[in-house]
Amino acid sequence: MQASNVKNKCFIVWSNELEKRIDPYFYKPSFIEIDNAVKKLKHKTIKEISLDLKNGSTPLGGVFTNGGVPYFRSQDFNLFDFRIKQYITSEFHKKINRSAIKPKDVLLAVVGATLGVVGYVPDNITEGNINQNVARIRVIDKEINPKYLAIFLSSNMGQNLILRNATITTQAYLNNKQLGDIEIPILDLQSQNKIIKLIENAYEKKIDKEQKAGNILKTIDNYILGELGIKIENIKNKSCFSINSKEVGGRRLDPKGYLDTPQTIIKAIGKSKYKTKTLSELLETSIAGEWGEDPMTFGDNKDYSLTKVLRNTNFDNLGNLNFDDVEERLIENKKLEKVELKRGDILIEKSGGSPIQPVGRVALIENPKDRFTFSNFLQCFRVKKECLPEYLFCFLKALYGLNYMEYLQNQTTGIKNLIMEEYLSIPVPLPPIDIQKKLADEFRNRLENANKLKAEAIEEVEKAKQEVEKIILYK
């Protein structure tokens, strides 16, 4: 039962069919189809099978500790994977003991972009707590295996029931009453265990394929740097150091740019077996992006065209671009020709980032099948003929893998910005064209193999989810 197969956006709901709400979203045909299917089965609501649903809280000022009680946000877990990234004090844990978690609890993200993320607390998390954007479900009904509940909520059926019950405003959210009203199919325990085994096996295969993909990806950057004769040993930054005033270059007065790591990387590139040129010397042109106007509010204007605009969110950390979710904006026609992307263009993320991810991610435009431009958070490079764009792309990505961009960014507000003057001064080894092509081809082959394994990993779980729905619906 794939909700995405239901295409109709116009529908009628009779007055005698109205239930708890009157907004159209609640009555989408795809939601109704799944809700009716569950109602035909033996079922119970979440509030009937669990203790009172609880949400956590955030320490005052958002301050965490280096040790203590593990603390989880929605981005710290998925179905069978919990990552401990921060801790709270025992005192604060006791203060919000209502939301303390233990093994076999089910966690559900109930706010914002992560709405619907599900986690099953494993046996090794013996103590912990959650923030206010996560709900804790503690099953007490003997007819329900908590792991089955977690699997159902993460299934396509469960996710659509979560979305149906959520309030959709500027930020989607699911309060505990809405969560408690979600209906869960009750199968016999033997069938529940069959479903659990099916999903666990799928996740084991997924993990195996992801590990193989990860091993391939680890070799890519080292291969590129090794072939260029760039050798970088393990570097450790000193917490206290001094430099001569003569060594201070450009407008960088902050100490970050003069730490051992960035200095060592640049020196290693200089010792490459090939001559180098600065990045700026290799560019035909460097083009700033254009975000354009919102088509919902701007109105009709013959001087503007509706165009697909790539953003940071279309990047991943492997150099791939996702073209499935591209924003459409109105771009002024006289600017459109300049910012329209062409084959061989290199996109650089110059603004954005996150607390754990520096800016500077790169992507290569290979065979655009539509008309695309790019936002003002990105920069487009077009290279001269002496340098293949495919080669320059994989070299810049290898530098990003060294975490070099961490030292080429500043942050004056909540947004990180690439220091373009320094970025453009990066030395780039310039082998003969045939060597550039060899490196780029090997890079692409390894990346495609890794992406294929990652796609197969996702497919393993998706096929298992479909089997789970068959078991539930046709038991």
C-alpha positions in Angstrom: 0.0 0.0 0.0 2.0 3.0 -1.3 0.3 6.3 -0.4 2.4 8.0 -3.1 0.4 6.1 -5.7 -2.7 8.1 -4.9 -2.4 11.1 -7.2 -5.7 12.9 -6.7 -5.5 16.2 -5.0 -9.2 17.1 -5.3 -11.7 15.1 -3.4 -15.1 15.3 -1.6 -15.8 14.4 2.0 -19.4 14.1 3.0 -20.5 15.7 6.3 -21.4 12.4 7.8 -17.8 11.3 7.2 -16.3 14.0 9.3 -14.5 12.8 12.4 -12.2 14.8 14.7 -11.1 17.5 12.3 -12.5 19.6 9.5 -9.3 20.5 7.6 -9.0 18.8 4.2 -5.5 17.4 4.9 -6.9 15.0 7.5 -9.1 13.4 4.8 -6.6 12.9 2.0 -7.7 9.7 0.1 -4.3 8.1 0.7 -4.7 8.6 4.5 -8.3 7.3 4.5 -7.3 4.2 2.5 -4.7 3.2 5.1 -7.0 4.2 8.1 -9.8 2.1 6.7 -7.5 -0.9 6.2 -6.3 -0.7 9.8 -9.9 -0.4 11.1 -10.8 -3.7 9.4 -8.2 -5.5 11.5 -8.1 -6.0 15.2 -6.6 -2.8 16.5 -5.9 -0.7 19.5 -4.8 2.9 19.9 -1.4 3.8 21.2 -2.9 5.3 24.4 -4.6 1.9 25.1 -1.4 -0.1 24.9 1.1 2.2 26.7 1.7 4.3 29.8 1.1 8.0 29.6 3.1 9.4 26.7 5.9 11.7 27.8 8.2 14.4 26.2 11.5 15.6 27.6 13.1 19.0 28.1 16.3 20.9 27.2 18.7 22.0 29.9 18.7 25.7 30.7 20.7 27.6 28.0 21.0 24.4 26.0 24.2 23.5 28.0 25.3 19.9 28.0 28.0 18.0 29.9 31.0 15.9 28.8 29.6 12.9 30.8 26.6 11.9 32.8 23.2 10.7 31.5 22.9 10.2 27.7 20.5 12.6 26.1 18.7 12.1 22.8 17.2 14.3 20.2 15.4 13.2 17.0 18.6 13.4 15.0 20.4 11.1 17.3 18.5 7.9 16.5 16.7 5.8 14.0 14.9 2.5 14.2 17.8 0.3 15.4 20.6 2.9 15.8 21.2 5.2 18.7 24.2 7.6 18.8 25.2 9.2 22.1 26.3 12.8 21.2 25.6 14.7 24.4 24.9 14.2 28.1 22.9 15.9 30.9 23.7 16.0 34.6 22.1 13.5 37.0 20.4 16.5 38.7 18.6 17.6 35.5 17.8 13.9 34.6 16.1 13.6 38.0 14.2 16.8 37.4 12.7 15.5 34.2 12.5 11.9 35.3 9.0 11.7 33.8 10.7 11.3 30.4 13.5 8.9 31.4 14.0 6.1 28.9 15.0 2.5 29.3 15.4 -0.6 27.0 12.4 -1.5 24.9 10.9 2.0 25.0 9.8 3.4 21.6 10.8 7.0 20.7 9.1 9.1 18.1 10.1 12.5 16.8 7.0 14.7 16.9 8.1 18.1 15.6 9.4 19.6 12.4 11.5 18.1 9.6 12.2 14.9 11.6 8.6 14.2 12.4 8.0 10.5 12.3 11.5 9.3 13.0 11.2 6.2 15.2 13.7 4.6 17.5 13.6 1.4 19.5 15.8 1.8 22.7 18.3 -1.1 22.7 19.4 -3.1 25.7 22.8 -1.2 26.0 21.0 2.1 26.7 20.2 1.4 30.3 19.6 5.0 31.2 18.8 8.2 29.2 16.5 11.0 28.6 15.0 13.0 25.6 14.2 16.5 24.5 10.8 18.1 24.1 10.6 17.2 20.4 10.6 13.5 21.2 7.8 11.4 22.7 8.4 8.3 24.7 6.1 5.3 24.3 6.3 2.6 26.9 4.2 -0.4 26.0 2.4 -2.2 28.8 0.0 -4.3 26.8 1.1 -8.0 26.7 -0.4 -8.4 23.2 2.1 -6.0 21.7 5.8 -6.5 21.3 7.4 -3.0 21.6 9.8 -3.8 18.7 6.8 -4.6 16.5 5.2 -1.3 17.4 8.4 0.6 16.5 8.6 -1.3 13.2 4.9 -0.6 12.4 5.3 3.1 13.1 8.3 3.3 10.8 6.5 1.5 8.0 4.8 3.3 5.1 1.4 2.6 6.8 2.6 3.9 10.2 4.2 7.0 8.7 1.0 8.0 6.9 -1.0 7.5 10.1 1.5 9.8 11.9 1.2 12.4 9.2 -2.6 12.2 9.1 -2.9 12.9 12.9 -0.3 15.6 12.9 -1.1 19.3 12.9 0.4 20.8 9.7 1.2 24.6 10.1 4.4 26.4 9.5 6.0 23.5 11.4 4.4 20.1 11.6 3.8 18.7 15.1 2.1 15.8 16.8 0.9 16.3 20.3 0.4 13.5 22.8 -3.3 13.3 22.3 -2.9 13.0 18.6 -0.2 10.4 19.0 -2.3 8.5 21.5 -5.2 8.3 19.0 -3.1 6.5 16.3 -4.5 3.0 15.8 -2.1 0.0 15.7 -3.0 -3.4 14.1 -2.9 -6.2 16.7 -1.5 -9.4 15.2 -0.7 -12.6 17.1 2.7 -12.6 18.8 4.0 -15.2 16.3 3.2 -12.9 13.4 4.7 -10.0 15.2 7.9 -12.0 15.8 8.0 -12.9 12.1 7.8 -9.3 11.2 10.6 -8.4 13.6 12.9 -11.1 12.2 12.1 -10.0 8.7 13.1 -6.3 9.4 16.1 -7.2 11.5 17.5 -9.4 8.7 16.9 -6.6 6.2 18.8 -4.1 8.5 21.7 -6.5 8.9 22.0 -6.7 5.1 21.6 -2.9 4.9 24.4 -2.4 7.4 26.7 -4.8 5.6 26.2 -3.1 2.3 26.7 0.4 3.9 29.9 -0.8 5.5 31.2 -2.0 2.1 30.2 1.3 0.5 31.9 3.2 3.3 35.1 1.2 2.8 35.1 2.1 -0.9 34.5 5.8 -0.1 37.4 5.8 2.3 39.8 4.9 -0.5 38.7 7.6 -3.0 40.3 10.7 -1.4 43.4 8.8 -0.5 43.7 7.5 -4.1 43.5 11.0 -5.6 45.9 12.5 -3.1 48.3 9.6 -3.4 48.4 9.7 -7.2 49.2 13.4 -7.0 52.1 12.7 -4.6 50.4 14.5 -1.7 51.4 12.9 1.6 49.8 14.1 4.8 50.6 12.5 8.1 48.4 12.6 11.1 48.3 16.2 12.3 47.4 17.5 15.7 46.7 21.2 16.2 48.5 22.9 19.1 46.2 24.7 21.5 48.8 27.4 22.0 51.2 28.7 19.4 52.9 31.8 18.0 53.7 33.0 14.5 55.8 35.8 13.1 54.0 38.9 11.9 55.6 38.4 8.5 53.6 35.1 8.2 50.3 36.8 8.6 48.8 36.9 5.1 45.7 38.6 3.5 43.0 39.6 5.9 43.2 36.6 8.2 43.9 37.8 11.7 42.1 34.9 13.5 44.4 32.1 14.7 42.3 29.3 13.0 43.9 29.9 9.6 47.4 29.5 11.1 46.9 26.2 12.9 49.1 23.2 12.0 46.4 21.4 10.0 45.7 23.9 7.3 49.4 24.9 7.1 50.5 21.3 6.8 47.9 20.5 4.1 49.0 23.5 1.9 52.7 22.6 2.3 52.0 19.0 1.3 50.1 20.2 -1.9 53.2 22.3 -2.7 55.3 19.2 -2.6 53.1 17.4 -5.2 54.9 15.8 -8.1 53.1 18.1 -10.4 53.3 21.9 -10.8 50.5 23.8 -9.2 48.4 26.8 -10.0 46.0 28.6 -7.8 42.3 27.8 -8.1 41.6 31.3 -9.4 44.2 30.9 -12.2 42.3 27.8 -13.5 38.9 29.5 -13.6 37.3 30.9 -16.7 34.7 32.6 -14.6 33.2 32.5 -11.1 29.4 33.1 -10.9 27.4 34.1 -7.9 24.0 32.4 -7.5 20.5 34.0 -7.6 17.7 33.0 -5.3 14.9 34.8 -7.2 11.4 35.5 -6.2 8.7 33.4 -4.6 6.1 32.5 -7.3 3.4 32.3 -4.7 3.6 36.0 -3.7 5.5 37.7 -6.6 2.7 37.5 -9.2 2.9 37.4 -13.0 5.8 39.3 -14.6 6.9 38.7 -18.2 10.4 39.7 -17.2 10.8 36.6 -15.0 10.8 32.9 -15.7 9.9 30.0 -13.4 13.1 28.1 -13.0 14.4 25.1 -10.9 17.0 26.4 -8.4 19.5 24.1 -6.7 20.2 24.7 -3.0 22.4 23.3 -0.3 19.8 20.8 0.5 20.3 19.2 -2.9 23.9 18.3 -2.0 25.2 15.3 -0.2 28.7 14.8 1.3 29.8 12.5 -1.6 29.5 15.0 -4.4 26.1 13.8 -5.5 23.2 16.1 -6.3 19.6 15.2 -5.6 17.3 16.5 -8.4 14.1 15.0 -6.9 13.3 18.0 -4.6 14.3 21.1 -6.4 12.8 24.5 -5.5 11.2 26.5 -8.2 11.7 30.3 -8.2 11.1 33.2 -10.5 14.4 34.4 -12.0 14.8 37.6 -13.9 15.3 36.8 -17.5 18.3 39.1 -17.9 20.1 37.2 -15.1 18.9 33.7 -16.2 21.3 33.2 -19.0 24.2 34.0 -16.7 23.2 31.6 -13.9 21.9 28.8 -16.0 24.0 25.7 -15.3 25.9 23.9 -18.0 27.7 20.6 -18.3 31.1 20.8 -16.5 30.1 23.5 -14.0 31.3 23.0 -10.5 29.0 24.1 -7.6 30.6 25.2 -4.3 28.6 25.6 -1.1 29.8 29.0 0.1 27.3 29.6 2.9 25.3 27.4 5.2 26.9 24.4 6.9 26.0 23.1 10.3 27.7 22.7 13.8 29.3 19.5 12.6 29.6 20.2 8.9 31.7 22.9 7.4 30.8 24.7 4.2 32.7 24.0 1.0 30.9 20.9 -0.3 31.2 20.5 -4.0 29.1 19.0 -6.8 29.7 18.6 -10.5 27.0 19.3 -13.2 27.4 16.4 -15.6 24.4 15.9 -17.9 21.6 18.4 -16.9 18.3 17.1 -18.2 16.4 20.2 -17.4 17.0 23.9 -16.9 18.7 24.6 -13.5 20.1 27.6 -11.8 21.5 27.8 -8.3 20.9 29.8 -5.1 22.9 32.7 -3.6 24.3 30.3 -1.0 26.3 28.6 -3.9 29.0 29.6 -6.3 29.6 28.3 -9.8 33.1 27.7 -11.2 33.8 27.3 -15.0 37.3 26.1 -15.7 39.8 26.7 -18.4 40.7 24.0 -21.0 44.0 23.2 -19.3 42.0 21.6 -16.4 39.2 19.1 -16.7 36.2 20.0 -14.5 35.9 16.4 -13.5 39.5 16.4 -12.2 39.1 19.7 -10.3 35.9 18.5 -8.7 37.5 15.3 -7.3 40.5 17.3 -6.1 38.4 19.8 -4.3 36.3 17.0 -2.8 39.4 15.3 -1.5 40.4 18.5 0.2 37.0 18.7 1.8 37.5 15.1 3.0 40.7 16.3 4.8 38.5 18.8 6.7 40.5 21.6 5.2 37.4 23.8 4.7 37.0 23.9 8.5 39.8 26.4 8.4 38.6 28.4 5.4 35.3 29.6 6.9 34.0 32.2 9.3 30.8 32.7 11.2 29.5 36.1 12.1 25.8 35.1 12.5 24.2 31.7 12.6 25.5 31.0 9.0 29.0 29.8 8.2 30.6 31.5 5.2 33.5 30.3 3.0 36.3 32.8 2.9 36.4 33.0 -0.9 39.6 34.9 -1.2 41.5 32.1 0.6 39.5 29.4 -1.2 40.4 30.8 -4.6 44.1 30.9 -3.5 44.2 27.1 -2.9 47.1 25.6 -4.9 45.9 22.9 -7.4 48.3 20.3 -8.8 48.0 20.3 -12.6 48.9 16.9 -14.2 48.7 16.4 -18.0 45.1 16.0 -19.3 45.4 12.2 -19.7 46.4 11.9 -16.0 43.5 14.2 -15.0 41.1 12.0 -17.0 42.5 8.8 -15.4 42.0 10.2 -11.9 38.5 11.5 -12.6 37.4 8.2 -14.2 38.7 6.1 -11.3 37.0 8.5 -8.9 33.7 8.2 -10.7 33.9 4.4 -10.9 34.5 4.0 -7.2 31.8 6.5 -6.3 29.3 4.7 -8.6 30.1 1.4 -6.9 29.6 2.9 -3.5 26.4 4.6 -4.5 25.1 1.3 -6.0 25.8 -0.5 -2.7 24.0 2.3 -0.7 21.0 2.1 -3.0 20.9 -1.7 -2.6 21.0 -1.2 1.2 18.0 1.1 1.1 16.2 -1.3 -1.2 16.7 -4.2 1.2 14.7 -2.3 3.9 12.1 -1.1 1.5 11.4 -4.6 0.2 11.1 -5.8 3.8 8.7 -3.0 4.7 6.5 -4.1 1.8 6.5 -7.7 3.1 5.5 -6.4 6.5 2.5 -4.6 5.1 1.4 -7.8 3.3 1.7 -9.8 6.5 -0.4 -7.1 8.4 -3.1 -6.7 5.8 -3.5 -10.3 4.7 -2.9 -12.3 7.8 
